Amino acid sequence: MRIGGRKVTRYETINVYSPYSGDIVGTVPKATLEDVREAFAIANA
């Protein structure tokens, strides 16, 4: 994931499922509360 153009990696991931087949189609990093706060602060600025 990227926050303010900076690549951020996390150990934990969340599976992404196809709404049609239910198959896993990928994973995304699981953001922390601090990641979300930082992203909102950057977007607000």
CHARMM-style PDB file with segment names, atoms N, HN, CA, C and O in Angstrom:
ATOM      1  N   MET     1       0.847  -1.154   0.000  1.00  0.00      PROA
ATOM      2  CA  MET     1       0.000   0.000   0.000  1.00  0.00      PROA
ATOM      3  C   MET     1       0.896   1.222   0.000  1.00  0.00      PROA
ATOM      4  O   MET     1       2.063   1.148   0.384  1.00  0.00      PROA
ATOM      5  N   ARG     2       0.351   2.333  -0.428  1.00  0.00      PROA
ATOM      6  HN  ARG     2      -0.597   2.392  -0.741  1.00  0.00      PROA
ATOM      7  CA  ARG     2       1.104   3.592  -0.442  1.00  0.00      PROA
ATOM      8  C   ARG     2       0.341   4.625   0.371  1.00  0.00      PROA
ATOM      9  O   ARG     2      -0.879   4.752   0.272  1.00  0.00      PROA
ATOM     10  N   ILE     3       1.096   5.355   1.172  1.00  0.00      PROA
ATOM     11  HN  ILE     3       2.087   5.252   1.252  1.00  0.00      PROA
ATOM     12  CA  ILE     3       0.538   6.446   1.964  1.00  0.00      PROA
ATOM     13  C   ILE     3       1.372   7.674   1.643  1.00  0.00      PROA
ATOM     14  O   ILE     3       2.567   7.716   1.933  1.00  0.00      PROA
ATOM     15  N   GLY     4       0.739   8.668   1.045  1.00  0.00      PROA
ATOM     16  HN  GLY     4      -0.232   8.634   0.810  1.00  0.00      PROA
ATOM     17  CA  GLY     4       1.463   9.879   0.659  1.00  0.00      PROA
ATOM     18  C   GLY     4       2.595   9.599  -0.316  1.00  0.00      PROA
ATOM     19  O   GLY     4       3.620  10.281  -0.290  1.00  0.00      PROA
ATOM     20  N   GLY     5       2.418   8.595  -1.181  1.00  0.00      PROA
ATOM     21  HN  GLY     5       1.585   8.041  -1.202  1.00  0.00      PROA
ATOM     22  CA  GLY     5       3.433   8.245  -2.161  1.00  0.00      PROA
ATOM     23  C   GLY     5       4.531   7.341  -1.643  1.00  0.00      PROA
ATOM     24  O   GLY     5       5.379   6.891  -2.414  1.00  0.00      PROA
ATOM     25  N   ARG     6       4.530   7.067  -0.346  1.00  0.00      PROA
ATOM     26  HN  ARG     6       3.841   7.433   0.281  1.00  0.00      PROA
ATOM     27  CA  ARG     6       5.546   6.220   0.284  1.00  0.00      PROA
ATOM     28  C   ARG     6       5.020   4.793   0.374  1.00  0.00      PROA
ATOM     29  O   ARG     6       3.904   4.564   0.840  1.00  0.00      PROA
ATOM     30  N   LYS     7       5.828   3.834  -0.075  1.00  0.00      PROA
ATOM     31  HN  LYS     7       6.735   4.020  -0.454  1.00  0.00      PROA
ATOM     32  CA  LYS     7       5.429   2.429  -0.011  1.00  0.00      PROA
ATOM     33  C   LYS     7       5.475   1.953   1.438  1.00  0.00      PROA
ATOM     34  O   LYS     7       6.481   2.124   2.127  1.00  0.00      PROA
ATOM     35  N   VAL     8       4.370   1.353   1.891  1.00  0.00      PROA
ATOM     36  HN  VAL     8       3.553   1.214   1.331  1.00  0.00      PROA
ATOM     37  CA  VAL     8       4.260   0.848   3.259  1.00  0.00      PROA
ATOM     38  C   VAL     8       3.932  -0.631   3.173  1.00  0.00      PROA
ATOM     39  O   VAL     8       2.976  -1.016   2.500  1.00  0.00      PROA
ATOM     40  N   THR     9       4.706  -1.457   3.839  1.00  0.00      PROA
ATOM     41  HN  THR     9       5.482  -1.144   4.386  1.00  0.00      PROA
ATOM     42  CA  THR     9       4.442  -2.895   3.847  1.00  0.00      PROA
ATOM     43  C   THR     9       4.047  -3.321   5.255  1.00  0.00      PROA
ATOM     44  O   THR     9       4.500  -2.740   6.241  1.00  0.00      PROA
ATOM     45  N   ARG    10       3.223  -4.313   5.337  1.00  0.00      PROA
ATOM     46  HN  ARG    10       2.855  -4.785   4.536  1.00  0.00      PROA
ATOM     47  CA  ARG    10       2.780  -4.873   6.614  1.00  0.00      PROA
ATOM     48  C   ARG    10       2.844  -6.385   6.530  1.00  0.00      PROA
ATOM     49  O   ARG    10       2.640  -6.970   5.466  1.00  0.00      PROA
ATOM     50  N   TYR    11       3.130  -7.015   7.668  1.00  0.00      PROA
ATOM     51  HN  TYR    11       3.296  -6.540   8.532  1.00  0.00      PROA
ATOM     52  CA  TYR    11       3.212  -8.469   7.733  1.00  0.00      PROA
ATOM     53  C   TYR    11       1.831  -9.093   7.533  1.00  0.00      PROA
ATOM     54  O   TYR    11       1.694 -10.089   6.822  1.00  0.00      PROA
ATOM     55  N   GLU    12       0.808  -8.506   8.161  1.00  0.00      PROA
ATOM     56  HN  GLU    12       0.920  -7.698   8.738  1.00  0.00      PROA
ATOM     57  CA  GLU    12      -0.537  -9.059   8.066  1.00  0.00      PROA
ATOM     58  C   GLU    12      -1.204  -8.611   6.776  1.00  0.00      PROA
ATOM     59  O   GLU    12      -1.018  -7.479   6.328  1.00  0.00      PROA
ATOM     60  N   THR    13      -1.990  -9.517   6.177  1.00  0.00      PROA
ATOM     61  HN  THR    13      -2.142 -10.436   6.541  1.00  0.00      PROA
ATOM     62  CA  THR    13      -2.707  -9.206   4.950  1.00  0.00      PROA
ATOM     63  C   THR    13      -4.175  -9.585   5.101  1.00  0.00      PROA
ATOM     64  O   THR    13      -4.559 -10.327   6.005  1.00  0.00      PROA
ATOM     65  N   ILE    14      -4.980  -9.054   4.189  1.00  0.00      PROA
ATOM     66  HN  ILE    14      -4.668  -8.452   3.454  1.00  0.00      PROA
ATOM     67  CA  ILE    14      -6.404  -9.367   4.127  1.00  0.00      PROA
ATOM     68  C   ILE    14      -6.663  -9.988   2.759  1.00  0.00      PROA
ATOM     69  O   ILE    14      -6.220  -9.461   1.739  1.00  0.00      PROA
ATOM     70  N   ASN    15      -7.379 -11.105   2.739  1.00  0.00      PROA
ATOM     71  HN  ASN    15      -7.739 -11.534   3.568  1.00  0.00      PROA
ATOM     72  CA  ASN    15      -7.728 -11.747   1.472  1.00  0.00      PROA
ATOM     73  C   ASN    15      -8.794 -10.936   0.749  1.00  0.00      PROA
ATOM     74  O   ASN    15      -9.687 -10.364   1.374  1.00  0.00      PROA
ATOM     75  N   VAL    16      -8.686 -10.895  -0.583  1.00  0.00      PROA
ATOM     76  HN  VAL    16      -7.961 -11.360  -1.090  1.00  0.00      PROA
ATOM     77  CA  VAL    16      -9.682 -10.240  -1.437  1.00  0.00      PROA
ATOM     78  C   VAL    16     -10.376 -11.344  -2.224  1.00  0.00      PROA
ATOM     79  O   VAL    16      -9.725 -12.146  -2.894  1.00  0.00      PROA
ATOM     80  N   TYR    17     -11.701 -11.379  -2.137  1.00  0.00      PROA
ATOM     81  HN  TYR    17     -12.230 -10.728  -1.593  1.00  0.00      PROA
ATOM     82  CA  TYR    17     -12.483 -12.436  -2.767  1.00  0.00      PROA
ATOM     83  C   TYR    17     -13.253 -11.922  -3.974  1.00  0.00      PROA
ATOM     84  O   TYR    17     -13.696 -10.774  -4.000  1.00  0.00      PROA
ATOM     85  N   SER    18     -13.405 -12.777  -4.966  1.00  0.00      PROA
ATOM     86  HN  SER    18     -13.045 -13.710  -4.946  1.00  0.00      PROA
ATOM     87  CA  SER    18     -14.237 -12.464  -6.125  1.00  0.00      PROA
ATOM     88  C   SER    18     -15.702 -12.502  -5.682  1.00  0.00      PROA
ATOM     89  O   SER    18     -16.129 -13.472  -5.055  1.00  0.00      PROA
ATOM     90  N   PRO    19     -16.475 -11.463  -5.998  1.00  0.00      PROA
ATOM     91  CA  PRO    19     -17.887 -11.484  -5.624  1.00  0.00      PROA
ATOM     92  C   PRO    19     -18.702 -12.500  -6.426  1.00  0.00      PROA
ATOM     93  O   PRO    19     -19.814 -12.852  -6.033  1.00  0.00      PROA
ATOM     94  N   TYR    20     -18.160 -12.965  -7.536  1.00  0.00      PROA
ATOM     95  HN  TYR    20     -17.257 -12.679  -7.855  1.00  0.00      PROA
ATOM     96  CA  TYR    20     -18.881 -13.898  -8.393  1.00  0.00      PROA
ATOM     97  C   TYR    20     -18.629 -15.352  -8.026  1.00  0.00      PROA
ATOM     98  O   TYR    20     -19.560 -16.154  -7.967  1.00  0.00      PROA
ATOM     99  N   SER    21     -17.350 -15.694  -7.776  1.00  0.00      PROA
ATOM    100  HN  SER    21     -16.593 -15.042  -7.824  1.00  0.00      PROA
ATOM    101  CA  SER    21     -17.020 -17.098  -7.519  1.00  0.00      PROA
ATOM    102  C   SER    21     -16.685 -17.376  -6.063  1.00  0.00      PROA
ATOM    103  O   SER    21     -16.733 -18.524  -5.623  1.00  0.00      PROA
ATOM    104  N   GLY    22     -16.345 -16.334  -5.312  1.00  0.00      PROA
ATOM    105  HN  GLY    22     -16.306 -15.401  -5.670  1.00  0.00      PROA
ATOM    106  CA  GLY    22     -15.935 -16.539  -3.929  1.00  0.00      PROA
ATOM    107  C   GLY    22     -14.479 -16.949  -3.796  1.00  0.00      PROA
ATOM    108  O   GLY    22     -13.993 -17.160  -2.685  1.00  0.00      PROA
ATOM    109  N   ASP    23     -13.779 -17.065  -4.919  1.00  0.00      PROA
ATOM    110  HN  ASP    23     -14.174 -16.894  -5.821  1.00  0.00      PROA
ATOM    111  CA  ASP    23     -12.366 -17.431  -4.905  1.00  0.00      PROA
ATOM    112  C   ASP    23     -11.517 -16.251  -4.431  1.00  0.00      PROA
ATOM    113  O   ASP    23     -11.878 -15.090  -4.621  1.00  0.00      PROA
ATOM    114  N   ILE    24     -10.386 -16.575  -3.811  1.00  0.00      PROA
ATOM    115  HN  ILE    24     -10.093 -17.518  -3.656  1.00  0.00      PROA
ATOM    116  CA  ILE    24      -9.436 -15.525  -3.441  1.00  0.00      PROA
ATOM    117  C   ILE    24      -8.737 -15.053  -4.717  1.00  0.00      PROA
ATOM    118  O   ILE    24      -8.186 -15.860  -5.466  1.00  0.00      PROA
ATOM    119  N   VAL    25      -8.766 -13.738  -4.958  1.00  0.00      PROA
ATOM    120  HN  VAL    25      -9.214 -13.083  -4.350  1.00  0.00      PROA
ATOM    121  CA  VAL    25      -8.142 -13.190  -6.157  1.00  0.00      PROA
ATOM    122  C   VAL    25      -6.880 -12.388  -5.830  1.00  0.00      PROA
ATOM    123  O   VAL    25      -6.161 -11.962  -6.733  1.00  0.00      PROA
ATOM    124  N   GLY    26      -6.618 -12.188  -4.555  1.00  0.00      PROA
ATOM    125  HN  GLY    26      -7.202 -12.535  -3.821  1.00  0.00      PROA
ATOM    126  CA  GLY    26      -5.416 -11.455  -4.162  1.00  0.00      PROA
ATOM    127  C   GLY    26      -5.419 -11.148  -2.683  1.00  0.00      PROA
ATOM    128  O   GLY    26      -6.300 -11.581  -1.941  1.00  0.00      PROA
ATOM    129  N   THR    27      -4.418 -10.391  -2.267  1.00  0.00      PROA
ATOM    130  HN  THR    27      -3.702 -10.039  -2.870  1.00  0.00      PROA
ATOM    131  CA  THR    27      -4.328  -9.952  -0.884  1.00  0.00      PROA
ATOM    132  C   THR    27      -3.930  -8.480  -0.862  1.00  0.00      PROA
ATOM    133  O   THR    27      -3.344  -7.968  -1.815  1.00  0.00      PROA
ATOM    134  N   VAL    28      -4.254  -7.817   0.229  1.00  0.00      PROA
ATOM    135  HN  VAL    28      -4.730  -8.233   1.003  1.00  0.00      PROA
ATOM    136  CA  VAL    28      -3.856  -6.431   0.444  1.00  0.00      PROA
ATOM    137  C   VAL    28      -3.273  -6.325   1.842  1.00  0.00      PROA
ATOM    138  O   VAL    28      -3.665  -7.085   2.727  1.00  0.00      PROA
ATOM    139  N   PRO    29      -2.339  -5.394   2.066  1.00  0.00      PROA
ATOM    140  CA  PRO    29      -1.787  -5.224   3.404  1.00  0.00      PROA
ATOM    141  C   PRO    29      -2.875  -4.773   4.382  1.00  0.00      PROA
ATOM    142  O   PRO    29      -3.768  -4.007   4.018  1.00  0.00      PROA
ATOM    143  N   LYS    30      -2.793  -5.250   5.612  1.00  0.00      PROA
ATOM    144  HN  LYS    30      -2.068  -5.872   5.908  1.00  0.00      PROA
ATOM    145  CA  LYS    30      -3.737  -4.839   6.650  1.00  0.00      PROA
ATOM    146  C   LYS    30      -3.186  -3.581   7.313  1.00  0.00      PROA
ATOM    147  O   LYS    30      -2.195  -3.633   8.041  1.00  0.00      PROA
ATOM    148  N   ALA    31      -3.842  -2.450   7.051  1.00  0.00      PROA
ATOM    149  HN  ALA    31      -4.647  -2.409   6.459  1.00  0.00      PROA
ATOM    150  CA  ALA    31      -3.393  -1.167   7.593  1.00  0.00      PROA
ATOM    151  C   ALA    31      -3.602  -1.118   9.108  1.00  0.00      PROA
ATOM    152  O   ALA    31      -4.547  -1.695   9.645  1.00  0.00      PROA
ATOM    153  N   THR    32      -2.699  -0.416   9.769  1.00  0.00      PROA
ATOM    154  HN  THR    32      -1.932   0.053   9.333  1.00  0.00      PROA
ATOM    155  CA  THR    32      -2.844  -0.180  11.203  1.00  0.00      PROA
ATOM    156  C   THR    32      -3.640   1.101  11.415  1.00  0.00      PROA
ATOM    157  O   THR    32      -3.870   1.855  10.470  1.00  0.00      PROA
ATOM    158  N   LEU    33      -4.054   1.343  12.631  1.00  0.00      PROA
ATOM    159  HN  LEU    33      -3.867   0.730  13.399  1.00  0.00      PROA
ATOM    160  CA  LEU    33      -4.757   2.574  12.959  1.00  0.00      PROA
ATOM    161  C   LEU    33      -3.882   3.784  12.642  1.00  0.00      PROA
ATOM    162  O   LEU    33      -4.380   4.800  12.158  1.00  0.00      PROA
ATOM    163  N   GLU    34      -2.597   3.680  12.910  1.00  0.00      PROA
ATOM    164  HN  GLU    34      -2.193   2.854  13.304  1.00  0.00      PROA
ATOM    165  CA  GLU    34      -1.682   4.786  12.602  1.00  0.00      PROA
ATOM    166  C   GLU    34      -1.571   5.022  11.104  1.00  0.00      PROA
ATOM    167  O   GLU    34      -1.456   6.167  10.668  1.00  0.00      PROA
ATOM    168  N   ASP    35      -1.605   3.952  10.303  1.00  0.00      PROA
ATOM    169  HN  ASP    35      -1.699   3.021  10.657  1.00  0.00      PROA
ATOM    170  CA  ASP    35      -1.597   4.100   8.844  1.00  0.00      PROA
ATOM    171  C   ASP    35      -2.812   4.900   8.392  1.00  0.00      PROA
ATOM    172  O   ASP    35      -2.690   5.803   7.565  1.00  0.00      PROA
ATOM    173  N   VAL    36      -3.974   4.572   8.928  1.00  0.00      PROA
ATOM    174  HN  VAL    36      -4.073   3.838   9.600  1.00  0.00      PROA
ATOM    175  CA  VAL    36      -5.216   5.260   8.559  1.00  0.00      PROA
ATOM    176  C   VAL    36      -5.164   6.718   8.987  1.00  0.00      PROA
ATOM    177  O   VAL    36      -5.544   7.603   8.221  1.00  0.00      PROA
ATOM    178  N   ARG    37      -4.703   6.973  10.188  1.00  0.00      PROA
ATOM    179  HN  ARG    37      -4.393   6.254  10.810  1.00  0.00      PROA
ATOM    180  CA  ARG    37      -4.600   8.349  10.672  1.00  0.00      PROA
ATOM    181  C   ARG    37      -3.659   9.175   9.796  1.00  0.00      PROA
ATOM    182  O   ARG    37      -3.957  10.322   9.463  1.00  0.00      PROA
ATOM    183  N   GLU    38      -2.531   8.588   9.430  1.00  0.00      PROA
ATOM    184  HN  GLU    38      -2.289   7.657   9.701  1.00  0.00      PROA
ATOM    185  CA  GLU    38      -1.567   9.291   8.585  1.00  0.00      PROA
ATOM    186  C   GLU    38      -2.175   9.583   7.205  1.00  0.00      PROA
ATOM    187  O   GLU    38      -2.013  10.684   6.678  1.00  0.00      PROA
ATOM    188  N   ALA    39      -2.864   8.610   6.625  1.00  0.00      PROA
ATOM    189  HN  ALA    39      -2.996   7.716   7.053  1.00  0.00      PROA
ATOM    190  CA  ALA    39      -3.467   8.799   5.312  1.00  0.00      PROA
ATOM    191  C   ALA    39      -4.544   9.900   5.354  1.00  0.00      PROA
ATOM    192  O   ALA    39      -4.630  10.713   4.433  1.00  0.00      PROA
ATOM    193  N   PHE    40      -5.358   9.927   6.411  1.00  0.00      PROA
ATOM    194  HN  PHE    40      -5.288   9.267   7.159  1.00  0.00      PROA
ATOM    195  CA  PHE    40      -6.372  10.968   6.531  1.00  0.00      PROA
ATOM    196  C   PHE    40      -5.735  12.340   6.718  1.00  0.00      PROA
ATOM    197  O   PHE    40      -6.204  13.326   6.150  1.00  0.00      PROA
ATOM    198  N   ALA    41      -4.676  12.407   7.505  1.00  0.00      PROA
ATOM    199  HN  ALA    41      -4.295  11.607   7.966  1.00  0.00      PROA
ATOM    200  CA  ALA    41      -3.991  13.691   7.718  1.00  0.00      PROA
ATOM    201  C   ALA    41      -3.403  14.223   6.418  1.00  0.00      PROA
ATOM    202  O   ALA    41      -3.489  15.419   6.140  1.00  0.00      PROA
ATOM    203  N   ILE    42      -2.806  13.339   5.621  1.00  0.00      PROA
ATOM    204  HN  ILE    42      -2.736  12.367   5.847  1.00  0.00      PROA
ATOM    205  CA  ILE    42      -2.231  13.754   4.337  1.00  0.00      PROA
ATOM    206  C   ILE    42      -3.348  14.186   3.385  1.00  0.00      PROA
ATOM    207  O   ILE    42      -3.208  15.189   2.685  1.00  0.00      PROA
ATOM    208  N   ALA    43      -4.449  13.441   3.353  1.00  0.00      PROA
ATOM    209  HN  ALA    43      -4.562  12.626   3.922  1.00  0.00      PROA
ATOM    210  CA  ALA    43      -5.563  13.791   2.463  1.00  0.00      PROA
ATOM    211  C   ALA    43      -6.203  15.108   2.881  1.00  0.00      PROA
ATOM    212  O   ALA    43      -6.625  15.889   2.028  1.00  0.00      PROA
ATOM    213  N   ASN    44      -6.279  15.357   4.163  1.00  0.00      PROA
ATOM    214  HN  ASN    44      -5.936  14.722   4.855  1.00  0.00      PROA
ATOM    215  CA  ASN    44      -6.887  16.576   4.677  1.00  0.00      PROA
ATOM    216  C   ASN    44      -6.033  17.810   4.369  1.00  0.00      PROA
ATOM    217  O   ASN    44      -6.549  18.912   4.180  1.00  0.00      PROA
ATOM    218  N   ALA    45      -4.721  17.599   4.323  1.00  0.00      PROA
ATOM    219  HN  ALA    45      -4.301  16.704   4.477  1.00  0.00      PROA
ATOM    220  CA  ALA    45      -3.789  18.714   4.045  1.00  0.00      PROA
ATOM    221  C   ALA    45      -3.872  19.078   2.581  1.00  0.00      PROA
ATOM    222  OT1 ALA    45      -3.175  19.987   2.130  1.00  0.00      PROA
TER     223      ALA     45
END
